[in-house]
């Protein structure tokens, strides 16, 4: 299962009430004094808008039309239901049923579904009708400059007479499911605004010809015969302008994740008709900080699962870790621990000829030209078209991409056309209208706010000359205060880098260490720290907890002996941190290689008003660095046992308020398994092929003294005359 399956399930719940809470209904007990109406009751009594109180921004409406009960919502095109009984109805083309509870007069009170027994939608008013354009679907095979033909699906609204711009998404995840319903389901604000929507399969995927290459490298665009994603984008736009009637001569590109990378490619040496691009969670550099590596540390489960799902066929392939001895799904922690190195993962996968990207991992573990040629950031030397980068502070896949993309383009933004939107989203969850992320409640639908007030107005302005897009530079939803902020630059100039020092006795201090201090722990590759609660399912498997793991309560590892912990005194006032957090840690190891994992944590008070959040340890920033690359990402070198080394690296951007009464924490560890492969802690030229005897325990020591000042640099927005006032 791959990222496409996640996207499809998102569209499916819109159309068919499948697996997402957003448009599902739950079984509810019939309240006292109510009864189920008999078969003679009128359908009109069931009409109304029904809302889940926990997510009030996702109501669903029912009404009668042509003798049938019809359901619709902001995202769901009107769908006539099949009546099974006076109060029970079937969803067409599914086995799912929904059931109404009514009052004594036969009027609907609540509605539930067989799909999810935990969500109750209660009647909150009269039915609400939405605008749904009459999008007509066409398919084409269009030629590229080298003769290869790519498959596209075009949705054109028949009820709009004026010329419209193209809104294009290119994808490796398949366009066969593209329809009027899926467009409104996935991007309701843009679908309602009216565009000629185009979905295109990239080379070698689904119905397109050619060979698929993961994160296809850039070519020299002076060579008119060479092809990459930018040239395919150019040729696609050129064909659309000449062959799809009723266009206004402009095109915009949008996409999330891999399609986000493809949207950014549309802005590199773009076709003149491309007037706006919005790369959302783009995989900009899969070695430096996106999908497959972070600062040299290999993302083992993701590299295994995602590539298996993408390269086993032109379609999609399910990934399974098999069953344990009791017949239950195998815990991924055990699955990868028993196999050892990634070479053993590949050997025991049952795949005779390793997939192309697996071969890249095995043969190119360091940052050589194989990876740098794929680094989009190396080609962002001009803002060729207005660009709206979008990213999530809790993006478990591509947090680094949009932040790095914005920074690279900002240096060349002479016309103020480089924009950034950041929020507390997981990967792509700005597409949801929920107010929640895991256990976190933001009090409003920040995804809906982004889509309506920023994304839709961005494309409307640059593709249709519509007014209303007033973003100067950056919009960020600030967590803690749970408010939208706008900045003229990110990080804002008001943010002052301030050192928070790791001192003795597990304490944090705004002052330098007065006495030399050390903190040590033993890291054992045979017992690595899990990155999330176990059991660990395949990344996109049934019941996977992958999506929200960055918001998990860290108390499940805090008490481990191989996790070092520092705390600041309970805050007396709010601490506002906005911008890039830098870790600057001095450490030694008794081994000859080491991984450094640093986490900045907001610990909630034990008397927090929300019972779920009492004592909760929420990561705000976190990242890993593989020690062998301290000197060079291209040429790994062994570390000298006992020698103190400086690990200075980014923990990424944040916009967060540590509230008064909360506690700031820092945790350091050397394993984060099995998301990241285990460092043998004994230097070997290629960790991908490390042998079992290479994996050895090592003692890691963190230093705090005048010559080795371990600290985190926090960009503080609120200053004090005396920093200790916090």
Legacy VTK file of the C-alpha trace (Angstrom):
# vtk DataFile Version 3.0
C-alpha trace
ASCII
DATASET POLYDATA
POINTS 726 float
0.000 0.000 0.000
1.417 3.385 -0.950
0.666 7.027 -0.588
-1.864 6.726 -3.374
-3.933 4.406 -1.217
-4.025 7.071 1.462
-5.192 9.644 -1.068
-7.796 7.291 -2.521
-9.232 6.422 0.886
-9.561 10.156 1.513
-11.622 10.514 -1.656
-13.519 7.317 -0.966
-14.940 8.502 2.319
-16.215 11.564 0.538
-17.947 9.556 -2.147
-18.785 6.285 -0.471
-18.535 6.852 3.292
-15.595 4.456 3.439
-12.903 4.701 6.101
-12.531 8.299 7.233
-14.315 9.778 10.208
-14.936 13.018 8.354
-18.068 11.856 6.546
-19.003 8.700 8.388
-21.790 8.001 10.794
-21.659 5.886 13.910
-24.065 3.528 15.619
-25.855 5.155 18.517
-28.190 3.732 21.079
-31.773 4.851 20.607
-32.347 7.586 23.195
-35.115 7.039 25.754
-38.478 8.303 24.517
-37.625 7.791 20.850
-38.736 5.005 18.590
-37.898 3.699 15.157
-40.557 4.823 12.704
-42.508 2.269 10.722
-42.275 1.720 7.000
-45.089 4.167 6.204
-43.181 7.205 7.468
-42.407 9.884 4.935
-38.845 10.332 3.690
-39.273 14.039 4.225
-39.113 13.472 7.965
-35.504 12.373 7.586
-34.462 15.498 5.699
-32.010 17.809 7.399
-28.398 18.621 8.092
-26.635 16.193 10.433
-23.404 17.031 12.237
-20.773 15.233 14.283
-20.312 17.414 17.369
-16.624 16.492 17.585
-16.000 17.779 14.042
-18.726 20.354 13.353
-17.131 21.511 10.092
-18.098 18.312 8.260
-21.934 18.250 8.215
-23.920 16.052 5.829
-27.350 16.864 4.381
-30.251 14.587 3.414
-33.279 15.613 1.353
-35.911 14.097 -0.915
-35.639 14.366 -4.680
-37.655 12.418 -7.257
-38.990 10.118 -4.560
-35.509 9.185 -3.310
-33.536 10.181 -0.242
-30.427 12.015 -1.442
-27.243 12.710 0.512
-24.748 15.490 -0.176
-22.152 17.580 1.621
-19.609 20.231 0.792
-17.416 17.457 -0.608
-19.975 14.877 -1.713
-21.874 15.231 -4.959
-25.596 14.476 -4.521
-26.102 10.700 -4.318
-29.473 8.922 -4.255
-29.630 6.212 -1.589
-31.179 2.761 -1.891
-33.987 2.297 0.627
-33.872 -0.980 2.567
-36.507 -0.056 5.159
-38.233 3.130 6.337
-35.130 4.132 8.299
-32.294 2.132 6.726
-30.591 2.952 3.439
-27.772 1.536 1.382
-24.928 3.465 -0.221
-24.867 2.611 -3.958
-22.089 0.252 -5.063
-21.090 -0.554 -1.467
-22.191 -2.938 1.274
-22.522 -0.038 3.671
-25.820 0.978 5.193
-26.909 3.975 7.225
-29.719 4.032 9.751
-31.748 6.907 11.143
-33.157 7.255 14.626
-36.345 9.303 14.743
-38.540 10.927 17.344
-42.180 10.115 18.041
-43.345 12.359 15.194
-41.141 10.592 12.660
-38.511 13.302 12.288
-34.872 12.308 12.068
-32.804 12.840 15.215
-29.515 11.120 14.387
-27.971 8.920 11.751
-25.394 6.156 12.032
-23.521 3.838 9.680
-22.371 0.253 9.761
-18.888 1.429 8.891
-17.913 3.134 12.142
-19.678 2.508 15.453
-18.078 5.454 17.236
-19.274 8.608 15.479
-22.752 10.082 15.910
-24.214 12.596 13.468
-27.162 14.461 14.999
-29.688 16.619 13.193
-28.697 20.283 13.465
-30.946 22.040 10.957
-32.434 22.090 7.488
-30.539 20.499 4.587
-27.899 22.668 2.922
-27.437 22.597 -0.850
-24.080 23.243 -2.504
-22.944 24.229 -5.984
-21.650 21.301 -8.032
-20.440 22.060 -11.539
-21.192 19.590 -14.311
-17.675 18.299 -14.938
-17.446 16.136 -18.062
-14.672 13.554 -18.250
-12.332 12.809 -21.178
-9.172 10.706 -21.501
-6.209 11.192 -23.812
-2.787 9.746 -24.589
-0.556 12.733 -25.304
2.914 12.679 -26.934
6.085 13.902 -25.266
9.092 15.245 -27.165
10.742 11.801 -27.280
7.626 10.060 -28.650
6.500 8.488 -25.366
2.779 8.941 -24.721
1.386 9.824 -21.309
-2.135 9.247 -20.051
-4.230 12.170 -18.826
-7.807 12.636 -17.624
-9.520 15.982 -18.272
-12.545 17.253 -16.325
-14.230 20.220 -17.998
-17.292 21.970 -16.520
-20.045 22.004 -19.144
-22.079 24.571 -17.208
-19.430 27.332 -17.365
-19.284 29.220 -20.660
-16.323 31.554 -20.057
-12.749 30.424 -20.838
-11.119 28.731 -17.853
-7.546 28.029 -16.785
-6.116 24.549 -16.427
-5.483 23.193 -12.939
-3.108 20.254 -13.309
-1.931 17.498 -11.005
0.667 15.039 -12.290
1.015 11.888 -10.218
2.554 8.418 -9.943
-0.545 7.201 -8.068
-2.947 6.796 -10.973
-5.654 8.923 -12.592
-8.266 6.258 -13.394
-10.374 7.264 -10.386
-10.445 10.930 -11.412
-14.060 12.051 -11.639
-16.417 14.879 -10.796
-16.943 13.267 -7.412
-13.253 12.804 -6.659
-12.446 16.412 -7.611
-15.084 17.791 -5.240
-14.077 15.217 -2.654
-10.393 16.074 -2.690
-10.351 19.796 -3.480
-13.893 21.123 -2.934
-13.015 24.818 -2.954
-11.080 24.597 -6.225
-13.695 22.346 -7.850
-16.420 24.809 -6.888
-14.390 27.750 -8.225
-14.359 26.218 -11.709
-11.274 24.998 -13.566
-10.405 22.646 -16.372
-8.941 19.984 -14.109
-6.274 17.664 -15.483
-4.795 14.564 -13.857
-1.754 13.031 -15.545
0.001 9.689 -15.007
3.767 10.199 -15.114
6.102 8.004 -17.146
5.922 4.304 -16.480
2.971 4.506 -14.098
-0.507 3.113 -14.680
-1.587 3.881 -18.270
1.417 5.979 -19.288
4.179 4.617 -21.477
7.880 4.741 -20.680
9.977 3.800 -17.672
9.287 4.998 -14.156
12.276 6.495 -12.328
11.863 7.416 -8.663
12.503 11.152 -8.171
13.722 11.430 -11.750
16.961 13.490 -11.949
17.057 16.866 -13.673
18.563 17.019 -17.166
20.229 19.809 -19.093
17.293 21.643 -20.629
19.510 22.974 -23.404
19.387 19.433 -24.767
16.006 19.402 -26.496
15.980 15.597 -26.657
16.593 15.015 -22.949
13.564 14.419 -20.734
12.714 14.855 -17.073
9.610 15.800 -15.108
10.006 19.469 -16.059
10.107 18.722 -19.787
7.133 16.356 -19.530
5.253 19.109 -17.717
6.143 21.614 -20.429
4.979 19.250 -23.169
1.752 18.477 -21.297
0.848 22.162 -21.037
1.704 22.728 -24.685
-0.624 19.905 -25.759
-3.463 21.070 -23.502
-3.399 24.617 -24.857
-3.655 23.376 -28.432
-6.145 20.542 -27.978
-8.581 21.376 -25.169
-10.973 24.111 -26.200
-12.335 26.781 -23.887
-9.117 27.509 -21.986
-7.908 30.996 -21.096
-4.260 30.320 -21.923
-3.122 29.822 -18.320
-2.199 26.773 -16.262
-1.551 26.151 -12.597
-0.074 23.085 -10.909
-0.922 21.615 -7.526
0.004 18.417 -5.732
0.884 16.883 -2.393
3.880 14.635 -1.640
5.212 13.088 -4.864
2.707 15.208 -6.847
4.045 18.149 -4.803
7.524 17.426 -6.146
5.992 17.296 -9.629
4.233 20.636 -9.063
7.577 22.227 -8.195
9.054 20.748 -11.382
6.440 22.775 -13.286
8.154 25.914 -11.975
11.621 24.987 -13.273
12.142 26.353 -16.809
8.349 26.558 -17.054
6.082 26.778 -20.063
5.054 30.453 -20.540
1.434 29.520 -19.797
2.282 28.260 -16.294
1.282 31.125 -14.011
1.122 29.526 -10.549
2.349 26.408 -8.749
1.593 25.097 -5.279
3.984 22.321 -4.205
2.482 20.867 -1.027
4.716 18.632 1.114
7.003 18.160 -1.907
9.729 15.520 -1.707
12.502 17.964 -2.601
15.564 15.899 -1.645
14.968 12.305 -0.559
18.471 11.945 0.909
18.910 15.196 2.800
15.622 15.376 4.636
12.602 13.892 2.917
11.365 10.344 2.404
14.357 8.002 2.413
17.181 9.571 4.452
17.514 12.301 7.058
21.030 13.697 7.438
22.425 10.366 6.265
20.281 8.130 8.494
18.315 5.656 6.376
14.545 5.411 6.905
14.394 1.638 6.845
10.683 0.907 7.095
9.740 3.669 4.691
12.457 2.815 2.180
11.333 -0.803 2.252
7.554 -0.313 2.255
7.196 2.617 -0.115
9.548 1.314 -2.788
7.975 -2.152 -2.612
4.552 -0.620 -3.163
5.713 1.622 -6.005
8.116 -0.543 -7.988
6.698 -4.060 -7.743
4.373 -3.185 -10.659
2.953 -0.249 -12.612
-0.030 -0.325 -10.258
0.077 -0.662 -6.469
1.307 -3.532 -4.309
0.268 -4.391 -0.771
3.096 -4.707 1.769
2.873 -7.252 4.574
5.220 -8.246 7.386
3.518 -11.631 7.653
2.233 -13.327 10.810
3.911 -14.032 14.132
3.938 -17.428 15.857
0.455 -16.763 17.246
-0.989 -15.962 13.839
-1.223 -12.231 14.524
0.242 -9.555 12.210
3.982 -9.377 12.805
5.243 -6.350 14.718
7.455 -4.342 12.355
9.899 -3.797 15.215
10.585 -7.537 15.378
10.362 -7.970 11.610
13.241 -5.591 10.889
15.260 -6.379 14.022
15.429 -10.063 13.102
16.554 -9.298 9.560
19.327 -6.896 10.522
20.741 -4.743 7.737
18.814 -3.482 4.735
20.671 -5.953 2.527
19.036 -8.716 4.559
15.649 -7.010 4.204
16.073 -7.190 0.443
17.384 -10.760 0.486
14.494 -12.036 2.597
11.815 -10.050 0.759
11.286 -12.797 -1.798
12.137 -10.407 -4.638
14.750 -12.071 -6.851
15.909 -8.908 -8.589
15.948 -5.917 -6.198
13.875 -2.946 -7.270
15.806 -0.063 -8.884
15.475 2.247 -5.875
16.458 -0.549 -3.469
19.613 -0.919 -5.553
20.276 2.795 -5.153
20.010 2.444 -1.376
22.388 -0.523 -1.335
24.981 0.897 -3.717
24.783 4.611 -2.866
24.306 5.045 0.884
26.096 8.429 0.865
25.211 11.717 -0.818
26.854 11.252 -4.203
25.735 12.514 -7.617
23.005 9.858 -7.758
21.208 11.748 -4.992
22.367 15.324 -5.605
21.101 15.106 -9.206
17.671 14.392 -7.727
17.846 17.313 -5.305
15.325 19.846 -6.580
16.696 22.498 -4.225
19.856 22.592 -6.333
17.813 24.005 -9.229
15.783 26.630 -7.371
17.772 29.670 -8.464
14.844 31.829 -9.563
11.167 32.353 -8.746
10.027 31.695 -12.299
6.312 31.611 -11.391
4.353 32.533 -8.253
4.879 29.667 -5.802
2.788 28.724 -2.769
4.693 26.148 -0.709
2.669 24.283 1.918
3.972 22.156 4.769
3.048 20.559 8.061
4.910 20.862 11.353
3.906 17.237 12.001
4.517 15.916 8.495
5.828 12.382 8.978
7.086 12.117 5.391
8.124 15.422 3.824
8.475 18.085 6.503
11.844 19.236 5.165
10.836 19.757 1.524
8.537 22.805 1.685
10.690 24.562 4.275
13.857 24.110 2.218
12.066 25.000 -1.010
10.835 28.282 0.454
14.292 29.163 1.813
16.009 28.510 -1.512
13.471 30.530 -3.492
13.318 33.363 -0.955
16.877 34.388 -1.811
15.704 35.091 -5.379
12.240 36.519 -4.665
12.594 39.915 -6.299
8.888 40.307 -7.091
7.352 38.970 -3.853
5.951 35.849 -5.482
7.355 33.243 -3.084
4.782 32.290 -0.445
4.756 29.824 2.437
1.971 28.273 4.510
2.819 26.147 7.554
0.485 24.495 10.021
0.275 21.668 12.566
-0.651 19.133 9.918
0.457 15.608 9.266
1.300 14.695 5.666
-1.396 16.259 3.489
-3.954 16.724 6.266
-4.663 20.312 5.190
-7.007 18.505 2.796
-9.140 17.499 5.786
-11.721 19.686 7.530
-11.164 18.089 10.935
-10.285 20.200 13.957
-8.105 17.435 15.376
-4.764 15.776 14.803
-4.394 12.708 16.962
-5.037 13.849 20.527
-4.583 17.519 19.639
-7.595 19.823 19.256
-7.077 23.148 17.476
-10.573 24.504 17.990
-11.169 25.245 14.311
-10.832 23.641 10.906
-7.444 25.011 9.933
-7.365 22.913 6.760
-10.627 24.426 5.572
-9.371 27.915 6.416
-6.217 27.327 4.380
-8.054 25.935 1.373
-10.688 28.682 1.246
-8.673 31.749 2.228
-5.223 30.961 0.840
-5.081 28.144 -1.711
-8.277 29.000 -3.616
-7.496 32.721 -3.624
-3.901 32.112 -4.736
-4.985 30.238 -7.847
-7.933 32.574 -8.413
-5.614 35.582 -8.409
-2.887 34.259 -10.681
-5.028 32.178 -13.044
-8.213 34.289 -13.223
-7.155 37.799 -12.100
-9.556 37.589 -9.158
-9.056 39.854 -6.116
-8.659 38.675 -2.547
-5.237 37.041 -2.308
-3.514 39.252 0.256
-0.750 37.041 1.669
2.434 39.099 1.925
4.808 36.188 2.472
4.031 33.564 5.141
0.946 32.312 6.956
1.446 30.008 9.925
-0.996 28.451 12.346
0.718 28.907 15.692
0.218 25.972 18.039
-0.214 26.575 21.738
-2.040 29.838 21.096
-3.980 28.106 18.274
-4.139 31.231 16.132
-3.222 32.118 12.555
-0.215 34.404 12.201
1.066 36.253 9.159
4.697 37.238 8.680
6.513 39.399 6.140
9.302 36.810 6.147
9.960 33.452 7.779
11.423 33.236 10.264
10.234 36.704 11.295
12.917 39.278 11.986
11.600 39.667 15.530
12.670 36.112 16.382
15.893 36.201 18.403
18.048 33.028 18.484
18.508 32.253 22.174
20.515 29.381 23.629
18.856 26.915 25.978
21.703 25.039 27.643
21.838 21.378 28.684
23.459 21.546 32.111
24.012 19.127 34.985
21.437 17.079 36.895
19.167 16.794 33.861
18.350 20.499 33.868
17.938 23.094 31.137
19.083 26.655 31.728
19.107 29.973 29.891
22.597 30.518 31.355
25.852 28.775 30.467
26.844 25.829 32.618
28.645 27.064 35.718
30.152 23.650 36.418
31.282 21.015 33.893
28.675 18.283 33.525
28.222 15.027 31.642
25.253 12.789 30.897
25.833 9.262 29.632
23.717 6.365 28.415
24.398 3.027 26.781
22.951 2.528 23.323
22.454 -1.125 22.391
21.548 -1.949 18.759
20.002 -5.188 20.022
17.437 -3.177 22.010
16.770 0.001 20.007
14.360 2.739 21.087
11.076 2.401 19.146
10.023 5.508 17.280
6.340 4.944 18.088
4.115 2.705 20.134
4.246 -0.969 19.291
3.108 -3.032 17.491
4.324 -1.282 14.352
2.253 -2.009 11.263
3.366 -1.669 7.623
3.518 2.026 6.790
0.264 2.055 4.822
-1.154 -1.192 6.202
-4.459 -1.768 7.927
-4.589 -0.084 11.316
-1.287 1.711 10.761
-0.430 4.361 13.346
2.138 5.896 11.008
0.174 9.007 10.189
0.104 10.691 13.616
3.265 9.308 15.197
4.930 12.722 15.503
2.166 13.769 17.907
2.425 10.661 20.120
2.960 11.096 23.854
6.697 10.553 24.422
6.232 9.181 27.931
6.380 5.714 26.407
10.190 6.095 26.059
11.158 8.836 28.529
12.013 6.406 31.322
14.270 4.196 29.196
17.897 4.132 30.323
19.095 4.794 26.768
17.224 8.113 26.581
18.828 11.169 28.222
16.404 13.815 29.507
16.745 17.496 30.469
13.985 19.773 31.789
13.470 23.488 32.325
11.641 24.764 35.371
7.882 25.110 34.969
7.233 28.182 32.831
5.979 31.293 34.618
4.826 32.902 31.367
4.253 31.913 27.764
7.362 31.138 25.712
6.860 31.881 21.992
9.203 30.039 19.610
8.929 30.961 15.922
11.494 29.922 13.328
14.265 27.379 12.943
15.436 25.420 15.991
19.113 24.434 15.920
20.632 21.603 17.954
24.268 22.144 18.955
25.305 19.056 20.894
28.782 17.958 21.984
29.080 14.205 22.431
31.478 11.290 22.417
31.013 7.570 21.880
32.978 4.516 22.906
32.238 3.180 19.424
33.374 4.509 16.050
30.004 5.648 14.686
26.858 7.067 16.265
23.412 8.463 15.537
22.238 11.580 17.348
18.481 12.004 17.867
17.401 15.273 19.510
13.797 16.032 20.483
12.339 19.293 21.814
9.228 18.537 23.877
6.354 20.495 25.395
5.270 18.736 28.593
1.707 19.577 29.604
0.826 20.068 33.283
-0.781 17.247 35.235
-3.884 19.386 35.776
-4.430 20.330 32.120
-8.132 21.021 31.427
-8.132 18.311 28.745
-7.850 14.935 30.514
-6.163 13.392 27.444
-3.349 15.946 27.649
-2.488 15.750 31.357
1.245 15.166 31.641
1.421 14.715 27.857
4.874 15.011 26.289
4.399 16.501 22.812
7.323 16.795 20.423
7.514 20.182 18.737
10.826 19.582 16.937
12.906 16.485 16.322
15.593 15.178 13.980
18.396 12.652 13.566
21.997 12.982 12.364
24.327 10.116 11.433
27.758 10.744 12.942
29.802 9.340 10.044
28.677 12.366 8.012
29.849 15.080 10.408
32.756 15.893 8.100
31.065 15.313 4.735
27.772 13.898 3.483
29.602 12.514 0.454
32.501 10.822 2.264
31.709 9.081 5.562
34.533 8.849 8.080
34.889 6.863 11.310
34.633 8.638 14.635
37.526 8.303 17.061
36.409 6.491 20.190
36.198 8.886 23.147
36.690 11.996 21.004
34.185 14.820 21.577
32.348 15.776 18.394
29.978 18.667 17.696
26.601 17.803 16.178
25.159 21.059 14.898
22.082 20.647 12.729
18.541 21.852 12.163
15.488 20.542 13.998
13.361 22.415 11.431
10.916 25.281 11.706
8.260 25.702 14.358
5.681 28.259 15.447
4.658 27.232 18.939
3.739 28.734 22.284
4.942 26.799 25.316
2.210 27.928 27.678
2.724 29.099 31.247
2.524 26.073 33.525
4.084 23.808 30.880
7.619 22.412 30.969
10.225 22.515 28.198
12.062 19.209 27.766
14.938 17.937 25.625
15.544 14.255 24.972
18.567 12.677 23.284
18.921 9.080 22.127
20.876 7.135 19.502
18.235 4.829 18.001
14.790 5.521 16.496
13.776 2.121 15.230
12.607 0.737 12.864
11.822 3.956 11.007
15.570 4.562 10.980
17.934 1.647 10.533
20.251 0.823 13.409
23.727 2.291 13.348
26.129 -0.603 14.115
28.077 1.909 16.251
31.135 0.262 14.741
32.214 2.044 11.581
31.701 0.012 8.413
32.045 1.480 4.907
28.417 0.689 4.022
25.817 0.269 6.776
23.386 -1.201 4.245
25.428 -4.414 4.196
26.575 -4.477 7.841
27.007 -7.944 9.357
25.484 -9.080 12.665
28.856 -8.971 14.422
29.254 -5.285 13.485
26.398 -4.214 15.786
27.820 -3.453 19.233
26.700 -1.501 22.312
28.362 1.856 22.938
28.282 4.465 25.672
27.287 7.940 24.527
28.262 10.963 26.636
26.781 14.459 26.273
29.018 17.309 27.509
28.232 20.670 29.036
31.177 22.912 29.874
32.729 26.163 28.594
34.449 24.362 25.712
31.559 22.021 24.914
28.366 24.005 25.421
25.567 21.634 24.431
22.457 23.698 23.738
19.427 24.245 21.567
19.042 27.585 19.845
15.420 28.679 20.086
14.092 31.611 18.016
12.250 33.503 20.763
9.578 36.062 19.885
8.956 37.411 23.389
11.949 38.845 25.196
12.415 39.438 28.917
14.680 41.859 30.733
15.910 38.775 32.531
15.567 35.568 30.562
14.854 33.664 33.754
11.448 35.361 33.867
10.222 32.426 31.833
LINES 1 727
726 0 1 2 3 4 5 6 7 8 9 10 11 12 13 14 15 16 17 18 19 20 21 22 23 24 25 26 27 28 29 30 31 32 33 34 35 36 37 38 39 40 41 42 43 44 45 46 47 48 49 50 51 52 53 54 55 56 57 58 59 60 61 62 63 64 65 66 67 68 69 70 71 72 73 74 75 76 77 78 79 80 81 82 83 84 85 86 87 88 89 90 91 92 93 94 95 96 97 98 99 100 101 102 103 104 105 106 107 108 109 110 111 112 113 114 115 116 117 118 119 120 121 122 123 124 125 126 127 128 129 130 131 132 133 134 135 136 137 138 139 140 141 142 143 144 145 146 147 148 149 150 151 152 153 154 155 156 157 158 159 160 161 162 163 164 165 166 167 168 169 170 171 172 173 174 175 176 177 178 179 180 181 182 183 184 185 186 187 188 189 190 191 192 193 194 195 196 197 198 199 200 201 202 203 204 205 206 207 208 209 210 211 212 213 214 215 216 217 218 219 220 221 222 223 224 225 226 227 228 229 230 231 232 233 234 235 236 237 238 239 240 241 242 243 244 245 246 247 248 249 250 251 252 253 254 255 256 257 258 259 260 261 262 263 264 265 266 267 268 269 270 271 272 273 274 275 276 277 278 279 280 281 282 283 284 285 286 287 288 289 290 291 292 293 294 295 296 297 298 299 300 301 302 303 304 305 306 307 308 309 310 311 312 313 314 315 316 317 318 319 320 321 322 323 324 325 326 327 328 329 330 331 332 333 334 335 336 337 338 339 340 341 342 343 344 345 346 347 348 349 350 351 352 353 354 355 356 357 358 359 360 361 362 363 364 365 366 367 368 369 370 371 372 373 374 375 376 377 378 379 380 381 382 383 384 385 386 387 388 389 390 391 392 393 394 395 396 397 398 399 400 401 402 403 404 405 406 407 408 409 410 411 412 413 414 415 416 417 418 419 420 421 422 423 424 425 426 427 428 429 430 431 432 433 434 435 436 437 438 439 440 441 442 443 444 445 446 447 448 449 450 451 452 453 454 455 456 457 458 459 460 461 462 463 464 465 466 467 468 469 470 471 472 473 474 475 476 477 478 479 480 481 482 483 484 485 486 487 488 489 490 491 492 493 494 495 496 497 498 499 500 501 502 503 504 505 506 507 508 509 510 511 512 513 514 515 516 517 518 519 520 521 522 523 524 525 526 527 528 529 530 531 532 533 534 535 536 537 538 539 540 541 542 543 544 545 546 547 548 549 550 551 552 553 554 555 556 557 558 559 560 561 562 563 564 565 566 567 568 569 570 571 572 573 574 575 576 577 578 579 580 581 582 583 584 585 586 587 588 589 590 591 592 593 594 595 596 597 598 599 600 601 602 603 604 605 606 607 608 609 610 611 612 613 614 615 616 617 618 619 620 621 622 623 624 625 626 627 628 629 630 631 632 633 634 635 636 637 638 639 640 641 642 643 644 645 646 647 648 649 650 651 652 653 654 655 656 657 658 659 660 661 662 663 664 665 666 667 668 669 670 671 672 673 674 675 676 677 678 679 680 681 682 683 684 685 686 687 688 689 690 691 692 693 694 695 696 697 698 699 700 701 702 703 704 705 706 707 708 709 710 711 712 713 714 715 716 717 718 719 720 721 722 723 724 725
